[in-house]
């Protein structure tokens, strides 16, 4: 039988093959020769009892170095000893990790933010209104305190410029001057000036407010009225009591209640 002997591994191949069936080396240009005679099979020998000793297996171009029978085959393409397997650890050695918990919106945090915003808004509104009403309220309170104590100088300081001029002219025309005016002022203030119960700002005129004062004795008020209103106006950036406007407003309310 004619064969081609592989120049690399020495395997005999059929004459019509273009590549070695053992190592796939090209057989182009390899001369065809007669196949080497095969040795006759030896006579059968009686088998000894017990397992046969492991016989080494010859080398193979595909399977790698020779191994003994009974040992697992070693692949030329396997990972070297001690290297991690490319397929990962066996299933029973995989690390068990808890499933990730899907976190939803933090309801408590949202509620706290809403409460905080409401508190800040209310605090700002309350502070703004307190600051806004503090000016006319303070001016009216100083006006009443000066009247109750009979302090002529402080009384004038709580008034607008035209009100202070009006007081000076009136005090100059009466006997006793400022002393008489202060005594009468103290008497009237103690009877008609009580406590401040509210502030109303004029919707049409900026810098004009009406401070409502509840007198100690409401029987002295005109019919249909429950309080006395002190008119305050802003002058040179400060709230002052407008004495002339206060008198005119009291007269207007008295006329309205009496039907005139």
Helices and strands as residue ranges (DSSP letters): E 2-5, E 12-14, E 32-34, G 91-93, H 107-149, H 152-157, H 161-173, H 177-192, E 195-201, E 208-214, G 218-220, E 228-235, E 238-241, H 243-258
